[in-house]
Amino acid sequence: MATVDADTITQAVAAVHALYHAPGNSAKKEASQWLEGFQAKPEAWQTAAILLTNDTVGTEAQVFGAQTLRRKIVDDFQDLDAAHRASLRDSLLNLSMKHRASSKVIRTQLCLSLAGVALRMLEWDNPVAHMTNVFGGSTDDAAYLLEFLTVLPEEVNDNRNSTLTDDEYRIRSGELLTQNAPEMIKLLILYMENSGGDTRLQESVFTCFLSWLRSGDIATSSLSNNPLLALSFKALQMPELFDIAVEVVCELIYQTKDISESMPVIQEIYPNLIPLRQEIAKSLEDENDDNIRGYCKIFVEAGECYLSLVVKHTDHFRGIVEGIAECTSFHDLDVVPMTFRFWYQLADELRKNEVARLKYQDVYMKLVDVMIKHLHYPDDLDTWSAKERDDFKDFRHVMGDVLKDCCLILGSRVTLGKAYMLITQAASSPNPKWQEVEAPLMALRSMGSQVEPEENEVLPEIMKLLSQLPDHPKIKYAATLVIARYGSWTDRHPEFIEYQLSFISSGFENEDVVAASALALKLLCKECSTHLLNYLNQLHTFFVGVTNKLSDTDLLEVTEAVAHVVAAVPNENLANVFKMFCLPIAQQLAELASKNQAELGDDIPRIIDNLSQLKIFFETVNPQVAPTEAHPCVPIVQELWPILDTLADRVGGIDEVARPLAGCWRSTIISYRTHYAPLLPTTMARLIKSFEQTGLGQYLWVASRIVREFGESSPAPSLQLVESLSVSMWQILQKYSGQFNEIPDVVEDYFNLVSDTMLACPREFLHSSLFPTVFSAMLASFSLNEQYSLASVFRFCRIILDHMNDLQMPPHPPSRSPSSTASSSSASPSSRLSFNDVTIVKAQFSEHGAVFMTQLIYGLIYNFPFEVQGEATGIVKATTLFCPQESVLWYGKAVSALENISPSDVQKAVDNFSSAVSTADWSKVKSLVQDFTTVYKRKNVLPRSRGKK
């Protein structure tokens, strides 16, 4: 450890003082960065010890000293030799004795430091016994010993920063925890027996007990007849210990979830559990939120862990279920959701056990009433903020899932009947609150997925009742969504269609109900499209009349509604019907496209809406037509083309317009596939022109769809399209050279395009002049730091490497049987390549391999988001598989190019990598890269190291 002069101590104390007391944020930030950098230096060891020894520096500086020791042990302990490790341990023991009664933050950091040393210093024989001998002889020192024993399991099990091997860690954790657990239990019992009325000591004992329980090192059998078990339940009666007692009891239950192994202990826990229902009742009466929350947590833990007992022994363990039901009835909606997972798990088990299901039906009958009550909006809803309304709205949907569980156990007739009864009772009262009607309507919606389409008893009466409900927008809204939810039921009961259409249509006259009406119409038309063919003329009249009054989501949902019905029209009649619905939209677009440029600005929202409507029709009306037959929809698309082409010229450079415009072309290609071929030349020309003019990526993903659909059968024109688009792409990349993060969307769309090209026509792509340029662009794109654009670049890289590796090492020997000459449409891209194509890719890696590997390693350390780092290391692995010996050299150059790395560390990294390659351990190659970049980043890149730069 480096020696420290007085100036260093003074500077550290001054920086700590500035961190806490400097008047400006910039000074505090500067102090924080200096302190973080200082912690990385060798002299920080000795400085921390001096600060903790010298009381004149103040508590804040001593806290920094304790935190620094903790940080150094985590990051740099492996750099200490045996003598320095022993010196550090002894110093920590002395500092612990000095600070055993200091502020909690100092004590905790010192205990964490000792626990970290105990884990890493393998030559320290039985640290637990050592600490007990030092601090266990006095009740004054008990709190410090208990804190150390509390953090020890946490430190051992949080092994992310340890440099121990797997075997070393397994052995050491057993020595520290498993072997010491029996003596630990005895020590905790002894402390409890001698604690008298010292609740602070008792809390420390329970906290320590909880930590060791959570570690899993206390054998379940040792809990039987253990005084700590009974004391934990007894502590629930003491307000000062209630919170920690709840945690301990829950963990005791969790640790005994293995029923076959833990039954003796469960037989001790359960008699202590059931009397707590009296405490639940008392807490409900007193509206004691905190106690209810604690008891609810205990009972839910018991319900989930002892679920098999609850189902198999219904009479004996019923008390757990009833206790949870009592907690569910509490008015505090922060407590109620704690029970939801249990109700789901119980319902899932009961549906497999008919006897148990029948025995718990009374509980679920009450649960239906409770959940519907919780669904009520409050009387003071008008005072709620928008966020409070949205949160409660979302929570109502979660509560609805519990009603589905109830429906599963009770059957749809019973649950529907309870909701129906509540609606009729509320609606028949003289002045009903709208909440009393709306809540059971919401319940009906929630239970929809569990109701059989054949249900004929209750739902017909409910449907008839909807039009008779009080005239209130909230009720109308909820009733409309009931219709929306039961579309599959209406498909089996078409006699209600006309009634429902009328009910839904009337909702468009009320602005508070329009959204529900649009959704209901969409779902009704989707489920009942064939039945609604008889209403096509009425739907058309309605559609033309209402669409000019709607916008955004409502307009698109109504459009999708009628599109579903149009899609059900037989092919022989489809052309006229399709045109009848699309023509009004096309006419509006034609009028808008004919306006002069100055007038177009205000009409952009309507253009976007009309294009989005057409896109929906192209997506939804997708009839099955044989390749040799004429497609009924394509002529309409051809008629619309001049309008779309004009819009592309006039407003295609506006991102918000380009999206639905490109969506129209993409949807027609997907829906009409080979039938779209006559339009391909004009579409390709349009895409090339639009991308050249605007540089928007939307036109690239239309091109991607063309390549996917036609690239294999027509590789030459598809490749020509990609090459033409690439000319504009190179101009964009040159414009943003070194600044690709400003155009991540375009980069993402382009690499998706070339990836699709490699999949559709790999041989043509590799032999084109385009491939070397795309490879160079890929290398430049490794500078990106945006997740999705990088994922697109990595996808292209991975496709190339996977094809090459498949060719070099095919998983199955090639077959020479006639069956091997399958059509190209079913062949994988690799099967359409030859070994000669490998040389083309090898040439690129031979020229750029060192840069390629360096960019990957640099990106893993500095700029790749966490979400794509696994893919990046996978590419290193695939590259090594493709070019094994060369990759060792490239990896060595990449590691050597890093800053602040010693020659010995470089050699170690390269030797490990080379060893994995020589043994063809490709998975180890990936893990070595992950480990190396993680360690390097922690030591050289993380914020704590800024001060070194």
N, C-alpha and C positions, 0 to 999 in steps of 0.2 A: 504494500500500500504506500502511495506517495506521501511524503511529508508535506505539512501545511504551514505556511507562515501566517503571522498575525493579520497581515493585510487581506489575505483571502477570507479569514473569519469575519473581519470587519465588513468586507464587501458583501459577503453572504447575508449578514445581519441587516445591512442597509437595504439590500434587495428585498428581503422579507418584509421589512418595514414599509418599503414603497408599495409592495404588493397589496398590503392591507390599508395603507393610510395615504398614499399619494393622492393629490387632489384631482388629477385628470386621468381618464381611461387610458390614454396613450402611455403615460408613465407606468401604470399598472401592467399594461400589456408588455411593455419593454422589460419590466422586472420579472414577469412570469416567464418570458422567453429566456432571459438570462438564467433563471433558476432551473428551468428545464434542461438547458444546455449544460449547466454546471453539474447536474446530477449524473450526466454521462461521463464525467471526467474521473480519472483514478483518485484524485485528491478528495473527491466527495466522501469516500469512506471515512477518512480521518476527520474531515470537517464535521460530518454528522455526529461522530462520537464526541467531539469537543463541544459542540453546541448542546448536546444532551448532558454533558458534565457540568457546564458553566451556567449556573442559575441566573447570572446577571444579564444574560442575553434576552431574557423574556420568554414567555410561553409560546408566542408565535414562532420564534426562531427554533425553539425546541421541538415544536410540532413539525416544522420543516425538516429538522434533523432526523426525527423518527420516520417521517415519510421517505426521506432519502435512503436510509438504511433498508427499508422495505423494498424500495425500487431497485437498489443496487443488488440485493440478494436475488431478486427475480431475474434481473437482466445480466448480471456480471459475476454471479457466484462461481460459475465454472472456470473463471479466469484465475481464481485464487488457488495457491498451492496448499498442501496439508497444514503447514505451520500457520499460515494466515487464516485458514478456516477455523482452526482451534482457537486462535487469538480472537477472531470475530465472535465465536460462540461465548467465550469467557467474558468478553466485553459486553455482550448483550445481557448475560446473566447479571453482571454488576450493574448495568444501567437499569435492568428490570428491578433489582433490589432498591435502587435509588428512587425509581419512579413508580413503585407499586401503589402509591397513594396519590399520584399526580392526576392531571385531567384525563378523562376517559379516552380522548383521541390519542394522546401519547401512549397510554397503556395498550390500547388496541393495536397501534402500529408496531410497538415493541413485541407484543405477543405474536402478531403476524410474522414479524421478522424471525423470531425464535422458531415458530412453526415451519417457516420456509427453510431455515437452516436444518431443523430436525429431519425434514424430508430429503434434503440434498446432501447432507453430510453423513455419508453411509458409515463412516468410522465412529460416529457418536453412538455409543452403545445405550440402548433403551432411554431415549430422551424423556419419555413420560415418567419413568421412575426417578430419573435425575431431577426433573422439575418438581415432582412430588416431594422428594427429599429436601429440596431447597426451600420450597414455599409452603409445604403442607404441615409444618409443625406449629403454625400459629393461626388462630382464627383471624388475626388482622391481615394475614397474607392470603387468606382463602379466596377472596374475590379475584386477586391477580391470577392465582393458580387456575381457578375456574374459567377465567377468560382465556387463558392459554389453551386449556383443554377444550374450550368451546370452538376456538378458531382452528385448532389442529385438524379435525376431520374435514372442515371446509377447505383448508389449504391443501390437504392431501388429495382430495377429490377434484379440486380445481387444478389439474395438472397441466394446463395449457402451456405454461412457461417453464416447465421443468426440462432439463437436458438429460434426464435419466433415460436409459433404454427401457423398453417394455418390461424386460425381465427384472431389471433393477427396481423399477417402479412397483411391480407386482410384489416382489419380496419385501421392499421397504414399507409399503402400505400395510402389509400384513403384520410386520414387526411393530409398527406404530399404533395401529388401530385394533385389528382382530385379536392379537395376542394380549392386548391391554384391556380389552372390553370388560372381562369379568372383574378385574380389580377396580376398574372405573366405576362400575355399578356399586361395588362395596363402598367406595369413597363417597359417592353421592348420597347413598343411604346414611352413612355416618354423618355427613354434613347436615342432612335434613333432621336427623334425630337430635342433633345438638344446636339446631338453629333457634329454638325457643320461638319468640315472636318476631324474629328478624326477617321481615318479608323481603328485604332487598337481597339477603343471602339466599333465601328460598327461591327467589326469581332467578338468581344466577345459577342455582342448582338445576332448576327446570330448563333453563336455556341451554346449559351444557348437556343435559340429558337429551334434549331435542336434537342437538347437533349430532350426537352419537347415534341416536335412532335413525336419523336421516342418512347417515353414512352407510347403514346396513350392516354394520359390524357387530351389533348386539344380537346374539342368537335369540330367536323368538322364544325358545324353550326357557330362557333365563328370565323371561317376563312373568312366568307363572309363579304365583305366590310371592311376587316381588312387591315390597312396600311402596315402591315408587308409583306403581299402577294405581293403587287406592289413593295415594296422596295426590295424584294428578287430578282425579275426579273431585276429591275433597277441596282442592284449591279453586274449583269453579265457584265455590261459595264465598270466596274472598275477592272483593273488588280489585285489590291491588295486584292479584295474581290471575285474574280472570283471563286476560288476553293470552298470556303464555300458557296457561292451563289448557285453553282451547287448542292451541297449536300442538301441545304434547299429546292430548287425548286423540286428536285427529291422526297424529303420526303413529300412535300406538295401534289405532285401528288399521291404518294403512299397512303397517308392518305385519299385521296378522291376516292379510287378505288371502294368503294361501290357507284355505279352510282345512284341508286334510292335515297339514302340519301344525296349525295353530289352534285347533279346537279347544284344548284345555285353557288357553289364555282367553279365547273368545267367551268361554263359559264364565270367566271372571269379569270380562268387560261388560257383557250384556246386562247383568243385574245392576251394574253401576249406571248404565245408559238409560234404562227405562224410567227411573225416578226423575230424570231430567225433564220429562214431559210436564211435570208439575211446575217446573221453573219456566218452561215455555208458556204455559197458561198464565202464569203470574206476569211474565214479561209482556205478553200480549195485552193483558189488562192494563198494565202500567205504561204501555207503548214505549217500552225500553228498547230502542232500535239496536243499540250495541249488543245487548244480551241476546236478543233474537238472532242477530247476525251470527254470533258465536255458536249458539245452540244449533242453528240451522246448518252451519258448517260441519258440526260434529255428526248430526243425524244423516246429512247427505253423504258424508264420508263412510259412515256405517252402511248406509243403503247401497252405495256403489261397491264397497269392498265385500259385503256379505250378501250380495244379490242372490247368489244361488241358495243360500239359507232362507232368504225372504220368500223365494219361490217354492222351494221344496217343503219348508216347514212353516206354512202360512199362519197357523194359529200361534205358534210360539214367537215368531219374529215379526208379527204384524205390527207391533208397537213402533218399530222403526219407520214403517210406511206411514202410520198415522201421525207420528211426530213430524215427518217431512211435510205431510199435508197441512198440519197446523201452521208450520212456518210459511208454506205457500200462501196461506190465507191472509198473511200480514199485509198491511196497507203499503208498506215501504217497498217501492218497486226496484230498489237497489238490492233488497234481500231476496225477493221472489225468484229472479233468474238463477240464483244459486241452485235451485232445485230442478231446473229444466232437464239437465242431462240425465238425472236419475229417472225422471218420469219416462224419458225416451228409452233408457236401458231396461226399465221394468216392463214397459209395454212390449218391447222386442222379445223379452223372455216369456212373458205371459201368453203371447200368441202361440207359443209352442207347447203350452201346458194348459189344457182346457180346465182342469180341476182348479188350479190356482187362479186362472182368469176369472172364473165365476166367483171365487171367494173375495176377490178384490174389486168387484164391480161397484159395490157401494161406495168405496173410496173414490173411484173414478167418476161416479155420479155427482158427488159433492165437488170434485175437482172441476167439472164442467161449469158449475155455477160460479165457483171462485174465479176461474179464468175469464168468464164473460164479465164478471164484475170488474176485474182489473182492466178490461178493455174499454171501460167507460172513459170518455173525455171528461175533464173536470169542468165544474160550473164556471170557473174563472179563466177559461181557455183564451178569452180575448186579451188577457194580461200577459200571456206567454210570449216569449220572443220567437222569432222564426226558427232558431236553432232548437229551442225546447220543443216546438211542434214537430220538427223533423225527427228529433231523437225519439219522441214518444211514438210517432208514426212507425218508425223502424222497429221499435220495441214491440209494438202490437203484432207485427208480423212474426216476431220470435215467439210471442205468447201463442200465436195461432198454431205453431208447431205442437204445443202441448195439447191443444184441442184435437189435432190429428191423432195424437197418441190415445186420447180418450175415445175417439171414434173407432180406433182399431180394437179397443178392448170392449166397448159397449155395443158396437155396431152402429151403422149410420142411422137407422130408424130412431133409435133412442136419442142420440145426440142431436139429430135434426129436430126431433120432437121437442126437446128442451128449449132449443133456440126459438122454434116456432111458438111455443107457449109463452115465452118471455115477450116476444114481439106482439102477439095478440093481446096479452095483458096490458102492455104499455100503451098500445095504440087505442085500446078501448077506454082508457081512463080519460077523464074530462080535459085535463090540461097536461098531457104527457111532456116530459123533458125529451128533447131530441136525442140525448145521450142514451136514454132507456130503450129506444128503438134501434139506434145506430149500432150499439155494441153487439147485440145478438145478430144483426145483419153482417157485421164484420166476422163474427164467429162462423156464420154460414159460409162465407167466402173461404175462411181458413180451413174448413173441414172438407172442401170440395174434392180434393184429391183422394180422399178415403171413401167417397160416396160412389156406389155402383151406378153406372149409366141406366141400369134397369130399375132403379128405385121408383116405385109407383105409389107409395103410400103418403109420404110427407111432402116431398118436393112439389108435386102438382098443387097441393094446397098452398105451399109457400109462394109459388109463382103467381097464383091467383091473388094472393094477398098483397103483392108488391104495389099494384096500382091503387090500393085502398089505404095506403099508409098516409100519415099526416104530411101536408105539403110543406116540406122544409128542405132546403138545398142539401144539408148534410145527410138527411135520410134518403133523398133522391139519389145522391151520389153513391151512397152505400148500396142501395137497392139495385142500381144500374150495374155495379161491379159484381153483385150476386149473379146476375144474368151472364156477365162476362165469364165468371168462373165455371158455370155449368153448361158450357157450349157442347161438350160431349154428351151430356144428358139430353139436351135439346135435340141433338142429332137422332137420338132414339125416340124422341117425343116431338115430332115435327108439327104436331097440332098447335104447339105453343109459339111457333116461329112468327106468325103474323102479329100476335099479341106482343111478343118481345121486340120486334122491329118497331112497332108503334111506340112502345115505352122508351126504347133507346132514342128514336128520332125526336121525341118531345124534349129530351135532355139537351139537344143542341140549341134550344131556345133560352137556356139558362146558362150564363157564362160560368157559374160555379160548378156546373155539371158537365160541361162540354168535354173535358178531358176524360171523364169516366165513360161518357157516351161513345167517344171515338175508340177507346180501348175495347169497350164491349162490342161495338160493331165489328171491329177487326177480328176478335176471337170468335164471335158468332159466325161470321162469314167463313172463317178458316175451318171451323168444325162442321158447318152445315152447308158447305158450298154447293153440293149437288141439289139439296132441297131448295136452295135460293135461286136456282136457275129460272124458276117460275116468276121471280120478282126482278128480273134483269132490267126491264123497262123502268120500273119504279126506282130501282137503285141508280140507274143512269140519270133520271130526272133529279133525284136527291143529290147525287154526286156533283152534277153540274151546278146545282143551286147553292150547295153548301160550301164548296171548296173555296170560293172567292171570299168567304167570311172567316176561313180558318188559316192558320199559319203554323209553321214549325211542326212539332210532334203530332198535334191533333190532325193537321192536314195529311201527314204521311201515314198515320194510322188509318184514316178513312180511305186513303188511296189503296193501302194494302188490303183493306177489307174488300173493296170491290174487285181488286186484282185476283183475290182468291176465288171469287165467283166466276170471273172471266176465265180463269185457268181451268175451271170445271166444264167449260163449253166443249162439246165434241169438235174434233179437228175440222170436220167439214163445214162447220158454222163459225169457226173461231176467227177467221180473218175479218169478217164484217164486225163482229162484236169487239174484237181487239181494237180495230180502227175507230169504232164508235166511242170508246172510252179514251183512247189516246189523242184523237183528233182535237178535242177542245184544248188540251194542254199544248199540243203542237201549234195551234192557232195563236194562243197567247204568246208562246215563245217567238213565233214569226213576227208578231206585232212588235214585241220588245226588241228583237234583233234588227228591225227596220228603222228604229229611232236613230237620230243623230247622236254622236258621241257625248255631247254635252248633256243630253237628257237621260242617258243610260244609267248614270250614277245612282239615282234614286230608285231605279228598278232592279238593282242587283239582288236584293232579298227575294223578289218575286221570281227572277230568273233561277236562282238557286232552288227555290221551292219547286218550280216546274220541272227542272232537270231531275231533282230528287224523285218526283212523282214518276217520270218516265223510267228512271232507274228501277223503281219498285216494280213497275209493270214488266220490264225486261227480265228481272230476276224471278218474278212469281209466275208469269205466264210462260211456262216451259214445257210444251207438249212433247210427247214421245213421237218422233217422226222418223221413218226409215230413211237411210241415206239417199235412196233412189227416188224418194217422193219429194214433192214441193213442200216447203215449210210455210205454213199459213202466216207466220209473224214476220218473216224476213222482208217481204215486199213493203210492209209498213215501215220497217227500219230504213229501207232504201228511200222511201218517200221522205222520211224525217232527216235523212243525211244532210241535205243542203242547209237546213236550219241549224243543225249542230255544227256544221262546218263554218257557217257564218259566225256563230257565237264564239267558236274557237279563235277566229281571227280578231273579233272585236273585244271580247272580255276573257279570253282563255288565259291571259296572263295574271288574272286575279286568283289568288290561291283558293279562296272560298268558292269560286265558280268552277275552277279547274277540277276540284275534287268530285262533285257530282257529274260534271261533263265527262271526265275520264271514267267515272263509275258507270255511265250509260254504255260506253263502248265496251268496257270490261264485262259488264253483265250480259250484253248481247253475244259476246264471244263465248262466254261460259255456257249460256243457255242454248245457243243454236249451233255451236261447235262447227262441224263440217259444212253445215248449211250456210255458214257465214263466209265461206271461202270467196264468193264473188265480190265481197266488199273488202277483202284483205288489201289489195293494192292501194285503194284510196285511203284506207285506214292507216296503212304503214306510212304513206306519204304525209298524211295529216299529223301523225305522231312525230315524225322527223321534223316537220316544219314547226310544230308547236313547241317541241323541246328546244329547238334552235332559237326560237323567239323568246321563250320564257325561262328556260332552265328549271322548270318545275318537275319534281320527281313523279307526279301523278301520271305523266305521259309514259314514264319508264315502266310503271307497274302494269299499264295496259299492254305495253310491248312484251313484258314478261308473260302475260297470259297468252299472247299470240304465239310466243316461242313454245310454251308448254303444250298448246293445242296442236300446233302445226309444224313445230321444229323437227320432229322425227320424220314426218312424211314429206316435208318440204324444207330440207335443211338449207339449201342455197338462198332462197329469199329471206328466210328467218335470220341467217347469219348476215346477209346484206343489211337487214334492218338494224341489227345490233351494231354493225360497223358504222353505219350512218349516224346512229345515235351517239356512238362513242366519239365521233369527231367533235360534236358539241360538248360532250362530257370532258374531253381533254382541255378544251378551252376554259371550262369552268374550273377544273383542277389547277390549271396554270394560273388562273386569276386568284385562286385562294391557296396558292402554294404555301405550305407550312401552316395553313390556317383552316384545315379541314373541319375543325370543330364548329366552324360557323355555318357549315352546310351538311350537318349529319344526315338529314332526311334524304337528300339527293344521293349521297354516298351509299346509304342503305339501299335505296331503290335500285341504284346502278349495279351494285354487287349481287343483289337478288336476281337482276336480269342476267348477268353473266353466269351466275350459278345455274339458273334454269337453262341457259344455252349449253353449258357443259353437260347437263343431264340429258337434254333433248338431242343434241347433235355433237357429241364429244370429239369424234375424229375430225370433223370439219373445223371445229373451234380450235383444237390444238394445232392444226396445220395452217391456220390462218395467220396473217400478219398481226392480227389483233392480240393473240395470246401473250407475246412478250410484253406488250405495252400494258395489258391488264395486270400482269404479274408485277410490273414495276409500280403500278398504281396501288396494288394491294400492299406492297411494302410501305409506301408513303402513308397509307391509311392506318397503319399500326400506331400512328401518333394520335388517333382519336381517343377521346375519353368518354364517349357517349355509348351506353350499353347496347342499344339496338343496332346502331350503325356498325359497331365492332362485331356484333354477333353475325351480321350479314357478311362482313369481310371474312370472318373466321369460317363461315359456312362455305364460302367459295374455296378457301384454302383447304378445308377439310374434304370437300368433294374431290378436288384434284388429288390429294394425297391418298385418300381411300381407294380411288380407282387405280392409282399406281401400285399401291400395296396389294390390292386384289390381283393385279396382273402378275406381280412378282411372286406372290405366295397365294395362289388360288385355294380356297377352302376345300374344294373337291377337284379331283383330276378331271380334265375336260373329257367329255364323252364324244365318241365318234359315231354314235348311233344316229339313225335318221332323226330321232326325236330331238337331237341337239340343234337341228336347223329350224328352230322355232321362228315364228315371224318376228320381225324386228320390233313390233309393237309390244311384245311381251319380254323382250330381252333387256337385261340391265345395261346401263351405260358402259360398265367395264367390259361386258361381253362384246360390245361393238368396237372395242379398241384392240390393238395388237401390241406385242412386245416392242415393236419398232416405235410405237408412240411414247413409250417410256423414255426413250432417249431425248425426246423434245423437252419433256418436263425436267429430266436430269440436267439438261443443258442450262436451264434457268437456275436450278439450285446450285449447280457448279459455279455459275457466275455470281449469284447473289446470296448463296447459303450463309456466309458469315454475317452479312448485313441482316438477313432474315432472322437468324437466331439471336443476334444482338438486339434487334428491335423487339423481339418477343420477350427476352429476359428483362430488358429495360421497361417494357410496358407492364410486365407483371409486378415490377417493383414500384413504378412511378405513376402510371396513368390508367391501367386497365381497371374498370370497376370490378368489384368483388363478384358480381353475377356472371361475368364471362371468364374469370380466371381459370376455372376448371376446363373450359373449352381451349383456352390458350395453352395450358400445360398438356392437354390432349393433343394439340397440334405439334408440340415439341416431341411428344412420344411418337406420333405418326411420322414425323420427319425423320426421327432416328431409325424407325423401322424401314423407311425408304432409303436412307443414305446412312448406314450405321457408322462406318469409320469416319466419313466426312463430318458427321454430326458431332463426334467427339472433338474434332479440331475446331468446329464452329462454336461449340459450347465453351471451349477453353478461351477463345478470343472474346466471346461475349462476357464471360466472368472477368477476364483480365481488364476489360474496358471500364469496369466499375471503379468508382472512387472509394478510398478508405478501406481497401481490402489488401491484406498482406499477401506476399507471394506464397507463404505456406498455406493460407486458407484457399488461395486459388488452386494450388496443387491438390489439396485435399478434395475440393469440389470436383475437379476434373478426374482425379483417380476414382472417386466413387461413381461418377458418371460412366467412365470407361469400363469399370468393372461390371456395372449393370448391363452395358451394351454387349460386352464380351460373352456374358452368360445368357444373352437374349431375354433378360428380365425386363420387359418393356413397361410393366406396371411400376417397377421400382424406378425406372427412368422418370416417370411422371411424378412419383412421390419425392424423389430427390430434388427435382426442380421446385416443387411446391415448398419443401422444407428450406432449401437454400434461399429462395427469394423471400420467404417469410422471415427468416432469421436476419437476413441482410436488411430488410425493410425496418424491422424492429430496432436494429442497432444504429441505422444510419439515416432513416427517412422520417420516422415518426416525429411529432412535434417536440418531444423531449430533447431531440438532438439538434434543433435549430441553432442553439447557441454555439455549436462547434464550427458553424459555417461562416 
